[in-house]
Amino acid sequence: MENQVSKFRMDWSKIMTTLKKVGSYTLILLALSSGFFLGRVSHEILPKVEAKPTVKQASDISIAINESNQMMVIDKKTGKYDMFADSVGITIFRMYAGKIYQEQAGK
């Protein structure tokens, strides 16, 4: 009887080590498959980034600064606009103001 109990304990320990190995491999497989799935789905979820920047002519756009000092570049043809942070708007406004000032000072 005692011999059968010790065999059962040995078999139980082997079963536990096997289950731990299976659990480890399952966890690794789950992590790899979820990473693969997220990589595939992220192309559909994330916005598309243009490969090259678009150049807009000054005659095709209007530039405006709103009350939050954010710059808006408005396409005259479509009416679509792009918003830029306040620091970008202020910098470009200063560049244009400096250009106009120099033109007026030169006259």
C-alpha positions in Angstrom: 0.0 0.0 0.0 2.8 2.4 0.9 4.6 1.6 -2.3 1.5 2.5 -4.4 1.1 5.8 -2.5 4.7 6.8 -3.3 4.2 5.9 -7.0 1.1 8.1 -7.0 3.1 11.0 -5.5 5.9 10.6 -8.1 3.3 10.4 -10.9 1.6 13.5 -9.5 4.8 15.5 -9.4 5.6 14.5 -13.1 2.1 15.6 -14.0 2.6 19.0 -12.3 5.9 19.6 -14.1 4.4 18.6 -17.4 1.5 21.0 -16.8 3.9 23.8 -15.9 5.7 23.3 -19.2 2.5 23.1 -21.2 1.3 26.3 -19.4 4.6 28.1 -20.2 4.4 27.1 -23.9 0.8 28.1 -24.0 1.6 31.5 -22.5 4.4 32.1 -25.1 2.2 31.0 -27.9 -0.6 33.3 -26.7 1.8 36.3 -26.5 3.2 35.6 -30.0 -0.2 35.1 -31.6 -1.7 38.3 -29.9 1.4 40.3 -31.1 0.9 39.0 -34.6 -2.8 39.8 -34.5 -2.3 43.3 -33.2 0.3 43.9 -35.9 -2.1 42.9 -38.6 -5.0 44.9 -37.2 -3.0 48.0 -36.5 -2.6 48.7 -40.2 -6.4 49.0 -40.4 -6.9 51.0 -37.2 -4.1 53.6 -37.4 -4.3 56.5 -39.7 -2.4 56.3 -43.0 0.7 58.4 -43.2 1.6 59.9 -46.5 4.9 58.8 -48.0 6.0 62.2 -49.1 4.8 65.7 -47.9 2.4 67.6 -50.0 3.5 71.0 -51.2 0.8 73.7 -51.3 1.2 76.9 -53.3 0.3 80.2 -51.5 -2.4 80.8 -54.2 -4.2 77.6 -53.3 -4.5 78.1 -49.5 -5.5 80.7 -46.9 -3.7 80.9 -43.5 -5.7 81.9 -40.4 -4.9 82.1 -36.7 -7.7 81.4 -34.3 -8.2 82.8 -30.8 -6.0 80.0 -29.3 -3.1 81.0 -31.6 -3.5 77.8 -33.5 -2.7 78.1 -37.2 -5.2 76.9 -39.8 -4.2 76.2 -43.3 -7.4 76.3 -45.4 -7.5 74.8 -48.9 -9.4 77.3 -51.1 -10.7 74.6 -53.5 -12.0 72.0 -51.1 -12.5 74.0 -47.9 -10.6 71.4 -45.9 -8.2 72.7 -43.3 -5.3 71.5 -41.2 -4.7 72.7 -37.7 -1.3 73.3 -36.2 -0.1 73.9 -32.7 0.1 77.4 -31.3 3.9 77.5 -31.4 3.8 76.8 -35.2 1.2 79.5 -35.8 3.1 82.1 -33.8 6.4 81.3 -35.5 4.9 81.5 -39.0 3.0 84.7 -38.1 6.2 86.3 -36.9 8.0 85.3 -40.1 5.3 86.9 -42.3 5.1 90.0 -40.1 8.9 90.3 -40.3 8.8 90.0 -44.1 6.0 92.6 -44.4 7.9 94.9 -42.0 11.1 94.7 -44.1 9.2 95.3 -47.3 7.6 98.4 -45.8 10.8 99.7 -44.3 12.6 99.3 -47.6 10.2 101.6 -49.4 
